[in-house]
Amino acid sequence: MNVTPVPDLPEIHEGDDLGALIAERADLAAADVVCVASTVVSKAEGRAHDLDEFPAGPRATEIADRLADIAGEEKDPRFAQAVLEESTDLVMEAPFLLTETRFGHVGVNAGIDRSNVPGSDILLLPKRPDESARRLHDALSVPVVVTDTCGRPFRHGQRGVAIGRAGLPASHDWRGEHDRDGRELGVTVESIVDELAAAANLVLGEGGGGEPVAVVRGFDLDGFAGSDELFRSVDTDFVRQALREWSYARD
C-alpha cells in the first residue's frame, strides 16, 4: 500500500470546486482512496467565520469565565458561543470543552480550528461530512474519506480520524469470522476509515508545509463484510456515560 500527497493545491476559498482541483493534480486509479483534510472541505463550503458572528450569550460567558479561571488566562466567550452552536451535547465543560457535533463526532471545541484560516478567526467543521465526501466521490469516481485530527482517551497526542466517507464502508466487521485457533470472533470491528485517515495524516502533515489531500493506493476494499457505523452510540459508550456523572474539581 502506498500513500502519496497530492501536490500543489492552491489556497482553497469558498465556492472553489475542490473535486476538480484534486482531479487536475491526481492521476487516480479505480481502486484508489482519496483522503481529504476537513480544513479544505470547510473552506470550500464557506465555513470560515469571524468571532463577531457569534455574540456570546450568558451560558457561553459563564463557560469562558470558568475556563479562564482554570487556565489563568483570558478566554473569548464568543469562541465558547461558536462551540455551543456547533454542538448537540456538552460532554465536558472543564477543564476544556468536549462536545458532540451536529453530525455525531465527539471532539474538543466541536472541532473548531483557529489555525490556517487566512482572513477569518475560526474554521468550523463541515456541516455534513458524509455529504461532502459524497460530492467528492461523485466528482472523482473513487472512495473518499474526509479526515480530521483529534486526541484519544488514555493516549498522548493526536491522530488522523475519519469524520465523513463515501464509496466505502466505515469498518470491517470481523464478528462471526475465526481466529488462527478456530475461535469465533465476537466483538472485533475494525475501523477501516479511521485507519486510512491515520495513514494519510502521516504524509499530510500538521504545519504550514503540509498538503491537504492524499491518495491511498493498493488497499484492498474487497472481500470483507462492511459496517456503516462510524460513531459509537451513547447507549454503548460507557466512557461518555461516566463523564456525565463526573465534574472537574481543581486542587
Order of alpha helices (4+ residues) and beta strands (2+ residues): beta-alpha-beta-alpha-beta-alpha-alpha-beta-beta-beta-beta-alpha-beta-beta-beta-beta-alpha-beta-beta-alpha
